[in-house]
Amino acid sequence: MVVLDEAYVDFAQEHAMDLVAELPNVIVSRTFSKSYSLCFQRVGYFVGHPKSIAALDAIRDSYNVNGLGQIAAEATLKHLGYYRKNFKRIIRLRTQIGHELASLGFDVLPSQTNFLFVRPPGAEAAQWYDGLRKRKILVRWFAHSPFKDRLRVTIGSEDEMNQFMAVVRSLVVRWT
């Protein structure tokens, strides 16, 4: 069996759903956690060959999704237009912010998610993390990992990203 996790598929240019029809050993996993902001509801689903899904169904817990999660997912599905518009906004901002950061000397990895993974210029990622945090800008820094030289920048609202970039520009002047 091959399980393909498409948690961020709504922000990506491609998906693997067609493989499910072609290959009986492929299952695609999707979640409402990322794109639909239902991370605390733990709602997701698998798509695969009927025999594979039946095998999973035979071993799943009978209480796999709580009632509130089901109601939240159903409400989300009734408002797909809103969410699709939001996906496009995030993709547009991700591209814009990625270009702006690159022009300031950041190493910006390609992204198909709702965040950017960047190596900042002029100072260590830890220093950037602290500098941003002191200015009430929250990013993720993975201190104890092979990626401790990078920051994860989640794409927020237009105003949040404008605030982020204003602080970044002030720090770039200081550290480069």
C-alpha positions in Angstrom: 0.0 0.0 0.0 1.1 3.6 -0.7 -0.6 6.4 1.2 -0.2 9.8 -0.3 -0.8 12.6 2.2 -2.5 15.6 0.5 -3.0 17.8 3.6 -2.0 20.9 1.7 -3.5 20.0 -1.7 -5.7 23.1 -1.8 -2.6 25.2 -2.0 -0.8 23.0 -4.6 -0.7 23.0 -8.4 -1.1 19.2 -8.6 -2.9 16.4 -6.8 -2.6 12.6 -6.9 -6.3 11.7 -6.9 -6.1 10.3 -10.5 -3.7 7.6 -9.2 -6.4 6.1 -7.1 -8.4 5.1 -10.2 -5.3 3.7 -11.9 -3.5 1.9 -9.0 -5.4 -0.2 -6.5 -2.6 0.0 -4.0 -2.8 3.8 -3.7 -4.8 5.6 -1.0 -5.0 9.4 -0.9 -5.4 11.0 2.5 -6.9 14.4 2.9 -7.8 16.5 5.9 -9.9 19.5 6.9 -7.2 20.6 9.2 -5.1 22.9 7.0 -7.3 24.4 4.2 -10.5 24.6 6.2 -9.0 25.4 9.6 -10.6 22.5 11.4 -7.4 21.2 13.0 -8.9 20.6 16.4 -11.8 18.7 15.0 -9.6 15.9 13.5 -11.7 15.4 10.4 -10.2 13.8 7.3 -10.8 11.1 4.8 -9.2 8.5 2.6 -9.9 7.8 -1.1 -8.9 4.5 -2.5 -9.8 1.2 -4.1 -13.0 -0.2 -2.5 -11.2 -3.3 -1.2 -8.5 -1.1 0.5 -11.2 1.2 2.0 -13.2 -1.8 3.2 -10.0 -3.2 4.9 -9.5 0.1 6.7 -13.1 0.3 7.7 -12.9 -3.1 9.3 -10.2 -2.0 11.7 -11.2 1.6 12.4 -12.5 2.7 15.8 -16.3 3.2 15.8 -15.8 6.7 17.4 -13.3 8.0 14.8 -14.9 11.4 14.3 -16.9 13.2 17.0 -20.3 14.9 16.4 -18.9 18.4 16.5 -16.3 17.5 13.9 -18.9 16.1 11.6 -21.1 19.2 11.9 -18.1 21.5 11.3 -17.1 19.5 8.2 -20.6 19.6 6.8 -20.8 23.4 7.4 -17.5 23.8 5.6 -18.7 21.8 2.6 -21.7 24.1 2.3 -19.4 27.1 1.9 -16.8 25.8 -0.6 -17.0 29.1 -2.6 -15.7 31.0 0.4 -12.9 28.5 1.0 -11.8 28.4 -2.7 -11.6 32.1 -2.8 -9.4 32.0 0.4 -7.1 29.3 -1.2 -6.5 31.7 -4.1 -5.8 34.6 -1.8 -3.3 32.5 0.2 -1.6 31.3 -3.0 -1.4 34.9 -4.3 0.1 36.2 -1.1 2.5 33.2 -0.8 3.9 34.1 -4.2 4.1 37.8 -3.5 5.7 37.4 -0.1 8.1 34.8 -1.5 9.3 37.2 -4.2 9.6 40.1 -1.7 11.6 38.0 0.7 13.9 36.7 -2.1 14.5 40.3 -3.2 15.7 41.0 0.4 18.2 38.2 0.4 16.1 35.4 1.9 16.6 31.9 0.5 12.9 30.9 -0.2 12.2 27.3 -0.9 9.4 26.5 -3.4 6.1 26.0 -1.7 2.8 24.2 -2.4 1.5 24.9 1.1 0.1 27.8 3.1 3.5 28.7 4.4 7.0 29.6 3.2 10.2 27.9 4.5 13.0 30.5 4.4 16.6 31.0 5.4 17.0 34.7 6.5 20.0 36.8 5.5 22.5 38.6 7.7 21.8 36.9 11.0 21.0 33.4 12.4 17.4 32.2 12.1 17.3 32.2 16.0 18.1 35.9 16.0 15.4 36.5 13.4 12.9 34.5 15.3 13.6 36.5 18.5 13.6 39.8 16.6 10.2 39.0 15.0 8.7 37.7 18.2 9.7 40.9 20.1 7.8 42.8 17.5 4.7 40.5 17.9 5.3 38.6 14.6 5.1 34.9 15.2 6.9 32.4 12.9 8.1 28.9 13.6 11.8 28.1 14.2 12.9 24.5 14.5 15.8 25.0 17.0 16.6 21.3 17.4 16.5 20.1 13.8 18.6 20.0 10.7 16.5 23.0 9.6 17.5 25.3 12.5 18.8 27.8 9.9 15.3 28.3 8.5 12.0 29.9 9.6 8.5 28.8 8.7 6.3 31.7 7.7 2.6 31.0 7.6 0.6 33.1 5.2 -2.0 35.1 7.0 -4.3 37.9 6.0 -3.2 40.8 3.8 -2.8 43.1 6.8 -0.8 40.5 8.7 1.5 39.9 5.8 2.0 43.7 5.3 2.9 44.0 9.0 5.3 41.0 8.7 7.0 42.5 5.7 7.4 46.0 7.4 9.1 44.3 10.3 11.3 42.2 8.0 12.4 45.2 6.1 13.4 47.0 9.3 15.4 44.0 10.5 17.1 43.5 7.1 18.4 47.0 7.3 19.8 46.2 10.8 21.3 42.8 10.0 22.6 43.0 6.4 
